[in-house]
Structure formats: C-alpha cells, structure tokens
Amino acid sequence: MLKKCLKIMVWVLSLFLVVIAFVFSINIYVINVGKKYIVELEDLPESDAVVVLGAIVYGDRVSTTLERRLNTGFEVYKEGKAPKIIVSGDHGKKYYNEVKPMRDFLLDKGVKKEDIFMDHAGFSTYDSLYRARDVFLAKNIVVVSQEEHLTRALYIARKLGLNAYGVKSKDYTASVGKVQKYREILARVKAFLQCEIFHSKPRYLGETIPVYGDGTFTWDDI
C-alpha cells in the first residue's frame, strides 16, 4: 500500500513539474517575441493607427492604469506617428462602457473626433487586436499598454500578421502591479494557445469599418 502511495505521489509531483516547466517555457517565449517590438516614441515607424487597450473604468471616469495608456496613445498621435486612435474595450453590458470614457478623455486632450474609433467589443487583448485587423482593416499599428501587458499584446499582434510596434505607458500602480504580474503568467499561456494551437476567433466581429475613414461612424451616442 505504501509503495502504491509513493508511486502516486511521484506521478503527481512529476506532472506538477511538467506543468510548471510548460508554463515557464511559454512565458519566456511570449515575452521574448513581444519585447523585440517595444520601442521608444521617437523610433516608431508611421502606422495606420494607435490601439489603446482598455482597462477598468468607474462610470465616466477612467482608472489610473487606463489614464496612463491614454496619455501615451495621445503622445503617439500628437507626434504624428499614427493619424487615428482605436480605443478598444469592453462595452458588452448596458451599464458598463470602457470605450466612452476613453473617447471623452481623448476629446478633452484635443484629438479630432473623426480620428477616434471606438471598438465596443474589445473583450480581451486577443479580441482587440483581431478586430483591429479584421474590422478596422489596420495593417500597421502601434499598441499602447504597460510593459507587463504590452509584451503579450505584441506577441498576439505579430502572430495575427499585424506589423505592430509598442510604446510602454507608465507602469501600474504598486497595488495593481503585483496582481497583474501573476495574472500575466496565465494570460501568456492563454495567448499562446489562442495563437499557436486553436487559432481562435474573437467573440464578435461584425461589419468592416476601415480605420482610414471617419471614426464617428463607430460612436453609438450621436
């Protein structure tokens, strides 16, 4: 009986170590692919659009994390590196809307209304980048987020065939940072499976709205 229990324990431990090695290897791979395309603002090539990835909002107020992303996206736009901005976030529920506060923040900064495209179905990083390609027909993009998130986003974008570069926004606050680091470990594994194994589709696609047109066609409140 003891011998059988030891065999089971060895098997469980071996399986655990294999899983840990698998997760670790994938994380290193995703980070190494993504970080190659993180550049300084002045080194960015001109692109079709800058994609600002969503984060939590509080009613009509953006969170600190999201404000930092939006400020960086605005700098990319202001420097003439991208003529359009896609704000991509979760607007899947009537009373939760990430993209409207993002748009309003950019309008207050002086971005032309026709230059702001609202992606209401950016339910995940993967969905946001897939839709940038297939709904907004972007080919060359700048992705903006904090570094922990940005490496994964650029990995996804490149695997989807986008000519994508990234600019880091100011890092997460200390309280968010620790949680985000652990979350990213599993998120990178998910991204690897989506891109390399399952070739997943986004939750929603819809009709095409070319990013070189008028962004107000994507607004749902005018």
N, C-alpha and C positions, 0 to 999 in steps of 0.2 A: 504493500500500500504506500509506504514511504517512497519507494523507488518511483512509483507511478506519479505521485505528487511532485517529486523533483523533476521528472520529465515534463510535466505540465508547466511548472514554474520556469524551466529553461526555455520551453517553447514560447511562453508568453513574453519572457524577457527578450528573447531573440526577435520576436515580432515587433516589440516596442522599439528596439534599437534600429530595426529596418525602417520603421515608420519615421523615426527621428532623423535618420540619415537621408531618407527620401525628402522630407520637408526641408532639411538644411540645404541639400543639394539644389533643390528647386529655387529656394530663396536666393542662393548665391548666383544662380544662373539668371534669374529675372533681374536682380539688381545690376549685374554686370552688363546685361543687354541695355537696360534703360539708362544707366548713368552715363553711357557714352554720348548721349544726345542732350544732356543738360549743359547749357552754355550761358554765358553772360549776355545781358541785354544787347550790348554793342556788337556782339558776334553773331546775332541772329540773322539768318537769311530772310529776305522778304517772303511773306506767306499769304495764303488766302484769308486766313482768319486766326484769331487767338481764341482758344477754347478755355473758358474759366469753369472749372469743375465745381459743382455745388457742394454745400455743407449745410449744417443745421441753421435755420433762421428762427427768430422769435417774433411771430406776427409779421409786421412790416420792417423789422429790424434784423440786419444781418449779424451773424456771430463774429467774434474777433477773428477766428480762423478764416471765415469767408471774406471779411473785410480786407484781410491781408492779400488774399488771392485776387480780389477785385482791383486793389490798388496796383498790384503787379501787372495785371492784364491791361489796366488803363495806361501804364507806362509803356508797354509794348505798342499799344495803339497810338499813343501820343508821339512816340519816336518814329512812327511811320513804318514799322515792321510788319503790320497787318492792318488792312483797311476796315475789317469787320471784326466784331466780337460776338461769339456764341456763348451765351450763358446757359449752362446745361445743369438741370437739377430735377428734383422730384416735385411734380405737381399732379400726383395721381389721386389726390383727395381734394374735395371741395375746400376744406378749411386748412389745408397745408400747401403752401406755394413757395418754393425756394426761388423760382426764377423772377418773379415780380419784384421782390426787394433787391435782387441783383441788378435788374434792369434800372430800377429807380435810382440806385446808388450811382450807376454809371451816367445816367442822365444828369444827376446833380454835379457830376465831375465835368460835364460839358461834352460828353460823347453825343454825336448826332444820332437822332432817333432811328434814322434809316440804316445806321451802321450796327444796330444791336439786334441780334437774332435770339429769340427765346426758344430753347429746347425744353419743352414741358415733360418729356419722357426720358430724361436722363436719370433713370432709377439706379444706375450703377455706373462705375467708371467705364466698364466694358460697353454698356448701352450708349453712353455719351459719345464715345469715340466711334463706335459702329455707325451711329446716326450722323455724326459729323461727316463721315464718308458717304453713306448711302442716302441720307435725307437731304443734307445740305450740300452734298457733292463737292466737298472740300478735298483737296489732294495734298496741299502743303499747309501744315498748321503749326501753331505754337501752343503748347499746353502749359497751363499755369496751375501750380499747386505747391504745397510744402514738399520738401525733398523726400521724406519717407513715402509719401503717396506718389510723387512725381515719377520716380523710377519705375514703379509698376504701370502707371499710366502710359509712359513712353514705350515700355515693353509691349503693351497691348496695341498701341497705335502702330508701331512698327510691324507687328505681326499681322495687323489688318491691312498692311500695304500703304499706310499713310507716310508721307515724308514729314515726319514730326520731330520737332525740337522742343525743349522745355526750358522754362525760366523758373527758378525757385522763388517762391514768395517767402516772406518772413516766417520763421519756424512756428510750430504750435506753441501755445502756452504750456507751462510745465504740467498743469493738471491734465491737459488733453494729451500731451506728448507721450506719457508712459502708456496710456491706454492704446493710443494709436500704434505704437511700436509693436505691441502684442497682436493687435488686430491685423496689422500688415503681414505678419508671418503667415497667417492662414489665407489672407486675401491674395497673396502672391501664388500660393498653391492653387487657389481657385482660378486665378488668371491663367496660369499655365495649362490647367485642364481645359478651360474655355478655348484657348488659342491653339493648343497643340493636339488635343485629343478629341474634343467634342465639336469644335468649330461652331460654337453656339450662336444662336440668333438672339437679337435683343427682344425684350418683352413686347415692344411695339415699334413699327417702322412708320407706315403712313406715306403720304404723297411727298414727292421731292419738292424742296424749296431751296433753289440754288443760292449759295451764300454771296454770290456776286450781285444779287438783286436788292430789293428793299426789305429790310428787316422787320418793318412794321406789319408785314403780312403774317408774321408769327405771333403777333400780340393778340391776346384774347380779351382785351378790355378796352378796345377802341371801336 
